[in-house]
Amino acid sequence: MLFAALGSCVKGDKGDMGQAGTNGTNGLNGSANVNWATGTTNSSSWTWSNTSSEDGASWTWLNITQGVVDSGTVLAYMSNGNGGWSALPFTYYGTGTGAVSLTYSFVYYLNGITVWVANSNNINVASSLNGSVSVFKFLTILPAQRRSHPNTNWNNYNEAVAAISSEPVATN
């Protein structure tokens, strides 16, 4: 009897197609595991570190969770002032006699990020940095997100954020 009941199914038979699913806002374009923020410096953002001989500006960003610290990715970009973004670390090579080169790098940690600026003369340049505004973009990416986009050039800001629809602000 069992054979007769199961014998009516033939391999390859397909059932009726189900209803189409819907896209949730958290999963649309893969943005569920990517968070980004803008950090802007102001007249007192940069402070000199005697320990590392660099000037640093820090932001609190709660999207840098323990999971991101342990196995995720954090990327940082600096505005080039012309509508583009340069991935950090980035070195600006000064030109002319006595020119100073500046290297921008970053470190991240639980709930925060610091951008560091080292210069070729190892001197405190906070006063000149604080006289201008610098804009940075930060991304957190969980391992699954990075694996699901193997062809993304993460050093290219526009590619990295193509799927992100809203932009929070990191607090300084």
GIPERA-V871319 format. One record per residue. N is the residue number from 1. SS is DSSP state (alpha for helix, beta for strand, coil for the rest). D_CENTER is the distance of its C-alpha to the mean C-alpha in Angstrom with 2 decimals. Layout:
# GIPERA-V871319
n = {N	N}
ss = {SS	SS}
d_center = {D_CENTER	D_CENTER}
This chain:
# GIPERA-V871319
n = {1	2	3	4	5	6	7	8	9	10	11	12	13	14	15	16	17	18	19	20	21	22	23	24	25	26	27	28	29	30	31	32	33	34	35	36	37	38	39	40	41	42	43	44	45	46	47	48	49	50	51	52	53	54	55	56	57	58	59	60	61	62	63	64	65	66	67	68	69	70	71	72	73	74	75	76	77	78	79	80	81	82	83	84	85	86	87	88	89	90	91	92	93	94	95	96	97	98	99	100	101	102	103	104	105	106	107	108	109	110	111	112	113	114	115	116	117	118	119	120	121	122	123	124	125	126	127	128	129	130	131	132	133	134	135	136	137	138	139	140	141	142	143	144	145	146	147	148	149	150	151	152	153	154	155	156	157	158	159	160	161	162	163	164	165	166	167	168	169	170	171	172}
ss = {coil	alpha	alpha	alpha	alpha	alpha	coil	coil	coil	coil	coil	coil	coil	coil	coil	coil	coil	coil	coil	coil	coil	coil	coil	coil	coil	coil	coil	alpha	alpha	alpha	alpha	alpha	alpha	beta	beta	beta	beta	beta	beta	beta	coil	coil	coil	coil	coil	coil	beta	beta	beta	coil	coil	coil	coil	beta	beta	beta	beta	beta	beta	beta	coil	coil	coil	coil	coil	alpha	alpha	alpha	alpha	alpha	alpha	coil	beta	beta	beta	beta	beta	beta	beta	coil	coil	coil	coil	coil	beta	beta	beta	coil	coil	beta	beta	beta	coil	coil	coil	coil	coil	coil	coil	coil	coil	beta	beta	beta	beta	beta	beta	beta	beta	coil	coil	beta	beta	beta	beta	beta	beta	beta	beta	coil	coil	coil	coil	coil	coil	alpha	alpha	alpha	alpha	coil	coil	coil	coil	coil	beta	beta	beta	beta	beta	beta	beta	coil	alpha	alpha	alpha	alpha	alpha	alpha	coil	coil	coil	coil	coil	coil	coil	coil	alpha	alpha	alpha	alpha	coil	coil	coil	coil	coil	coil	coil	beta	beta	coil	beta	coil}
d_center = {61.95	58.39	58.57	59.87	57.04	54.29	56.15	55.47	51.79	51.25	48.13	46.17	47.16	44.30	44.13	43.41	39.90	38.02	36.48	33.15	30.18	27.89	24.16	22.68	20.05	17.64	18.10	18.43	16.42	14.49	12.33	13.67	11.16	7.86	7.12	5.74	7.82	9.76	11.49	14.83	17.35	20.99	24.36	23.92	20.24	20.83	23.07	24.74	24.64	28.00	26.78	24.13	25.54	22.26	21.22	18.30	16.59	15.09	13.49	14.07	11.39	13.08	10.30	9.99	13.12	15.51	14.63	11.00	12.67	15.42	14.06	10.43	7.45	4.89	3.66	5.35	7.68	11.15	13.48	16.46	18.74	19.84	17.35	15.07	11.92	12.11	9.67	10.39	12.88	15.01	18.74	20.84	24.42	27.02	30.25	33.85	35.96	34.29	30.80	27.95	24.76	21.50	18.70	15.31	13.38	11.40	12.03	10.73	13.29	14.43	13.56	12.39	10.77	13.02	12.90	16.14	18.45	21.31	24.13	26.83	29.55	27.96	28.88	27.43	26.05	24.71	27.52	26.52	22.77	23.75	25.93	23.09	19.94	16.56	13.56	9.92	6.76	3.88	1.53	4.50	6.69	10.36	12.72	14.69	12.06	11.40	15.21	15.97	14.39	15.91	16.44	12.99	12.27	8.61	9.62	10.68	8.48	11.21	11.39	7.86	8.33	12.06	12.56	11.09	14.01	13.45	11.46	12.01	12.45	11.72	15.26	16.59}
